[in-house]
Amino acid sequence: MVKKEQVEIRISEVGRRGDGLGDWQGRPVFVPRALPGELVRAELREDRDKGIAAALLEILEAGPDRVTPGCPHYDSCGGCSLQHWEERAYRSWKAGRPVGLLAKAGLVPAEIKSPVFIPAGTRRRATLAAVLRDGVLGLGFHRARSHDVTDIPGCLILTPRLEALKESLRPHLAGLLKEGDSCAVFMQDADGALDVLLTGPRRKPSGAVLKELAQACGLARLSWRADEDAAPEVMVERAPVTKRSFGLKVELPPGAFLQPSAEGEAVLVAAVMAPFRASNVKRSADLFAGCGTFTGPLMDLGRVQAVESDPAAIAALQKAAARSESLSVVRRNLFSSPLSEKELSLFEGVVLDPPRMGAAEQALHLAHSRVPLVVSISCSASTFVRDARILCGGGYKFESFQVIDQFVWSAHIEMVAVFRR
């Protein structure tokens, strides 16, 4: 276990989580909000990732790419982690890191497409924390590596409409919570319908109070659950909450996942659909389909099988599929029960869009299949590289790779890759 002490460290690079990376007695040290070339005073805190997590105390020598963050709450808020980095350097790191990991693994795509950077002020979904302390409501994001909440009167990453919703919620949440209470506030703009899910307080708020909140804030729907393990309960529904993806219209369940921004979704859909259209794919599978972001555009080309494990998402897709002859929906856990080579033989193209842990088992079955086209979407560079290695090991040619950054001022990225036989 590391001993807490203050040390001076020279930062050599930025690591995968966005922390500055230095060395102390032969061990890597991760210093949040430190940049390459900087000399910092840091306090060693705890062991992490075969290294040491530290806290930044003072910048002794600032690096050439350090800038003043645009957000006045940046020093205390944990919502963004890289606003202090000059834009060109930040973008170069984001686009270059996954390419470097691919090269290290011996994977070289035939084409590396220009990265796409979605601007700030486009985030259409967010989960905030609300807490009532000493009669004052704090509403914002948690501080980095802390349960404390930074109150944010104005957030640079949210769309103006979501920012206005946040502020309209403020007085109603203050009245909803009792001293010491807290809750998580998931809010989303789904094709113009404002949808809010409250997780907590554990005691169920009265229907009259929630109805007043929904009306005052212009919500289409307001749902509640006692904790994250509970199923959301729709408390007020004033209008349908739907999402249209090309010809597919899905009634979204509370807390449903959408891409963080409409702009980012449009770029992802275009990147996915280009190779499918070029190959005139008529039979496709959308694996980890969610609520059908890619299913809808694929249906424009022919028949689609959407595979998903989440019960609420499956119910929404099945209801939508009842209105279409070109869509079939399968509920299946692709981690424990991936599609077999025989099942995959039905398809001319597959979209593979797993969560952060990737889809190693499904990639292995794809590698042994004869599916001509696989388009992979990932938000984790490390698991993407692992799965890409499996596909290439099975004979796929790595046709193209592209970074799409819709997680502004954070270490998170999105990637789209095309593999062909």
Secondary structure, 3 states (H helix, E strand, C coil): CCCCCEEEEECCEECCCCCEEEEECCEEEEECCCCCCCEEEEEEEEEECCEEEEEEEEEEECCCCECCCCCCCCCCCCCCCCCCECHHHHHHHHHHHHHHHHHHCCCCCCEECCCEECCCCCECEEEEEEEEECCEEEEEEECCCCCCEEECCCCCCECHHHHHHHHHHHHHHHHHCCCCCEEEEEEEEECCEEEEEEECCCCCCCHHHHHHHHHHHCCCEEEEECCCCCCCEEEEECCCCEEEECCEEEECCCCCCCCCCHHHHHHHHHHHHHHHHHCCCCEEEEECCCCCCCHHHHHCCCEEEEEECCHHHHHHHHHHHCCCCCEEEEECCCCCCCCCHHHHCCCCEEEECCCCCCCHHHHHHHHCCCCCEEEEEECCHHHHHHHHHHHHHCCCEEEEEEEEECCCCCCCCEEEEEEEC
